[in-house]
Structures are given as C-alpha cells and as structure tokens.
Amino acid sequence: MSINTLPAWKTYRVGSLVRVGDVNWTIVEIEKRTTDNGYISRLFHLKSPDGDIVVKTSRGLTFWQQNGDSSTAVASASEAEIKADAKADRSESGDALLDLISDAVKSRIDATGFDADSILSEERVAEIVDAELAKRALPQRVEVVRGDGSVIDVGVQHASFPTLLKALGARKLDGTGCNVWLVGPAGSGKTSAAHKCATALGLQFYAKSVGPQTSESSLLGYYDANGRYVRTQLREAFENGGVFLLDEVDAGNPAVLVVINAVLANGVASFPDGVITKHKDFILVAGANTIGQGADRQYVGRQQVDAATLDRFVFLQWDYDPNLIAVICGVPADWLAGLPAPSTIDFVPVDDVDAVNRRLKAYCQKVVGIFNAVAKLGKGVRVVLGTRALEHGLALIRVGFRVEDALDACVWKGLDADTRKKVESNV
C-alpha cells in the first residue's frame, strides 16, 4: 500500500465551490488541454454569485486562493490559454513551481528599473519560496494505492493522516494489526480520520463513544427478555473484522477499561453467548484526550488507565491541523498561520531488505537498553516494556517508520520529558 498526497486543486470538480476572500466562486467548466510538450493543462472556469466569469490555470487558481482577495485582477480566457500554452501545467514538479514564482518575483523587480538577476540568486529565490509555502501551505488530497493496484481517494485530510494509515495498515507476524491510542484535543478530527482510514483499508467502520455511564453490556452485548442475544458494534468488528473506534475512552468508567483489556488480551474474547475468536482484520482505535495517566487541568473527567491496557496500544499524537481547519471553515489558510502545525513523520523506503533489517535490529537493541534502564530506576518510572513493545515497533518499522518514531509510538507513549530524560541517561 502506498500513499500519494496531491495538490488541493485536484479535488475540484464542476460544481465545486472555491472560496477567495469573502466570495464563493463556482466551477462551471474544466478544460483539459494537451500542450506541445505532452503535458496536461487545466483551465478552470469560475463564476461568482454576481455572474462574473474568471478563467484560471491550476497554479493561478492556487495562488489566487492563497492571496485571499476576491478583487484580484482576473485573466481573460485568451490570456489564460496563452499562459497555459507557454508554461505546461507541471504542478507535480517543485522546480516548475519555483520557476513560476521566480519569474513573478523578477518581473516585479524589473518593473522598478533594477536588474532582478543581479539582486536575487536562484538560491535566494528558493529560500523565499520555501518560507512562503511553509506559511501558506494548503491541505493535500490523499490517494491510497492498494496492493491490487486499485486507488482510493479519501479527499483532503489531516497532515498526520498518512501516519495513522500506516500504523493501522501495519501487521505483526501473526497477521493481526496494531491497535492505536489516538491522543489529541477535542475537535481535532480523530473520528473522521479513523473512518477514512477504514475506507482506505477496505474495512468496515464502527464507532462508539463512552462515558461514566457506559455499561459492559453495551459493548459485549446481552440477552433480551425473549432470550435472544443482542449483538453490538464491538462484537461485529471483533468477529468479522473492521476498524472499531472507541471514542472518549479515557472518560469511560473502570468497567469499560476492563472490557477493553479483556478484548485485546489474546486472540479470543468472552461474550455473553460464548468465546469468540478475533478476526485478523479487527483493529481498535481508542480516541482519547490524554495519554491515560488521569485527569489534567483541561480534561478533568478523565480516568487513569491501567498500564497493562496501555501496553496493548501504539500511541499517536493528533493535534489541530490549521490548514485542514481553514478548509472546513472556508477561510484562507494564512488567516490561521499563528496556529502550530501538527507533527508529521517522514517515512523511509522498505524495499531494501538489508536496510530494514538494520533498523529492526537497532530498534530491538534500543528497547533492551531502555528495559534495563527502567529496571535500574525501579518502580518510580511508569514505562511498561514487554513483548508488545517489540511486536508493535517492529511492525511499524516494516511499513516505513523510523526507529525513533517507532520508539515514540510503542515505548515512550507521551511520557513526560523529565522522566524520559532520566531513563535515557541510564541507557
């Protein structure tokens, strides 16, 4: 399975709304032209609520959105066609984008009477472009290419979506997946991301929110007054496979946590109507606001989760994504430029077997060192290390995680900086 991230304009279809400044423009036509160089060029015809027509190339449309000014001078259809023929729409190439911006910068300087070439070097232009794109980055549409060659378009997604998808797609040697503890603030998009991951993986999606009043029977099922067993979403996912999101898991009562521990303990689980074998494609995603160490000043109703339960999960951080929020709210991305960007992971290739084996060995050696350090420090350090930390981390490395990222997800699990430093100093 591979993951492709594509420019936002590729999500546009006839009828799509494109917000520029405070005006929603409707795409009424999309022309596709093949240039002499063999590139595909797109011309977007947009109509304002007042009936004005604008024609933009894909790059021109992107910059127009980023500029956020609906009064920007518009190009006529003939001007857009001339530009499209002069410069093929090579949006897949960073060099083409750099050339476009470089030409624009130089033309503005030349208009002042100065020699642009003597003022800006190519390296300096690249620095300016990188800085501006970092501030104005638009969210990207994600396409997932499955092993059979089929492509699943999951639309515009959170910056950390590829990380979650990789984790849910990882498999241990017994063929089962890794359960994920997705920790992040309220409203950061955890539920939506889990749902889209299930779609990308070709699995059924199930979801249930829990709280202080959630009963054990609402998860495992029960017999009604007529003696019929009433199945639940958890039972369906456990027996038939699927991604099951247990949302607000750290707000659940102790009975809920006991159920989760029992369901994830082994390859079988006890339900009211008998012992059921877990389907190999059953994956549990726990949506949480904390790392399971109890209430804090923001989330005062959260429970402390038993370390044995936490040991059954891979931990991933899920923060707010300003660029995704901008799309949801229909505002330019640079309006939210002050918000911190979520952390992302750079994956490494897995086609070099020797390189993968070196990373697997390095991870094992790191875990052994941390295990010995924790044992040396005693019970004051809340780090659980065992077979699952190895199994989960090795599964993540096999799908492209780096050693450091696998340790964060399977060993450190959000551990505070001071305790982590204490452990590392004893490795």
Sequence and secondary structure as in RCSB ss.txt:
>XXXX:A:sequence
MSINTLPAWKTYRVGSLVRVGDVNWTIVEIEKRTTDNGYISRLFHLKSPDGDIVVKTSRGLTFWQQNGDSSTAVA
SASEAEIKADAKADRSESGDALLDLISDAVKSRIDATGFDADSILSEERVAEIVDAELAKRALPQRVEVVRGDGS
VIDVGVQHASFPTLLKALGARKLDGTGCNVWLVGPAGSGKTSAAHKCATALGLQFYAKSVGPQTSESSLLGYYDA
NGRYVRTQLREAFENGGVFLLDEVDAGNPAVLVVINAVLANGVASFPDGVITKHKDFILVAGANTIGQGADRQYV
GRQQVDAATLDRFVFLQWDYDPNLIAVICGVPADWLAGLPAPSTIDFVPVDDVDAVNRRLKAYCQKVVGIFNAVA
KLGKGVRVVLGTRALEHGLALIRVGFRVEDALDACVWKGLDADTRKKVESNV
>XXXX:A:secstr
 EEEEE GGGG  TT EEEETTEEEEEEEEEEEE TTS EEEEEEEE TT  EEEEEHHHHHHHHHHT TTS   
 HHHHHHHHHHS   TT HHHHHHHHHHHHHHHHHTTTS HHHH  HHHHHHHHHHHHHHH    EEEEE TTS 
EEEEEE  TTHHHHHHHHH B TTS B  EEEE  TTSSHHHHHHHHHHHHT  EEEEE  TT  SHHHH EE T
TS EE  HHHHHHHH EEEEEETGGGS HHHHHHHHHHHHSSEEEETTEEEE  TTEEEEEEESS SB   SS T
T  B  HHHHTT EEEE    HHHHHHHHT  GGGGTTS             HHHHHHHHHHHHHHHHHHHHHHH
HH TTS    SHHHHHHHHHHHHTT  HHHHHIIIIITT  HHHHHHHHTT 
